Amino acid sequence: GVKQATLDAEGAVSEAVVREMAAGATEGSGTHIAVAVSGIAGPDGGSPAKPVGTVWIAWRWAEGQVTARQFLFQGDREAIRRATVAAALEGLRDGLP
């Protein structure tokens, strides 16, 4: 559910993209809560603006509220992936009533 124009303007690793991903996930599946993640886990693919370890996570709740947050994780690919999963789950936990 991410618009091509958003990808072209912001890049895949961006707040705008994860917000659209989370919205598309809830709207497309009929779920009430969604988590969207986009990042650069490495070892390659980073840039000065978006270094390896840059991760955006968005959480969308039943009310349509979307929260997005940027992270910069350290370590190798596996460490970045593990940190991303932990942050995504923590965000879910913190947002649930």
RAUR-V720437 format. One record per pair of residues at least 4 apart in sequence whose C-alpha atoms are under 6 Angstrom apart, sorted by the first residue. I is the first residue (numbers start at 1). J is the second residue. Records with the same first field share a line. If there is no record, write none. Layout:
BEGIN
I->J + J
END
This chain:
BEGIN
1->21 + 24
2->20 + 21
6->10
7->11 + 12
13->38 + 39
18->36 + 58
19->58
20->24
21->36
22->34 + 35 + 36 + 60
24->28
25->29
26->30 + 31 + 34
32->62
33->60 + 61 + 62
34->59 + 60
35->58 + 59
36->57 + 58
37->56 + 57
38->55 + 56
39->54 + 55
40->52 + 53 + 54
41->52 + 53 + 77 + 80
42->52 + 77
46->50 + 51 + 52
47->51
50->54
53->72 + 73 + 74
54->71 + 72
55->70 + 71
56->69 + 70
57->68 + 69
58->67 + 68
59->66 + 67
60->65 + 66
61->65
73->80
75->79
END
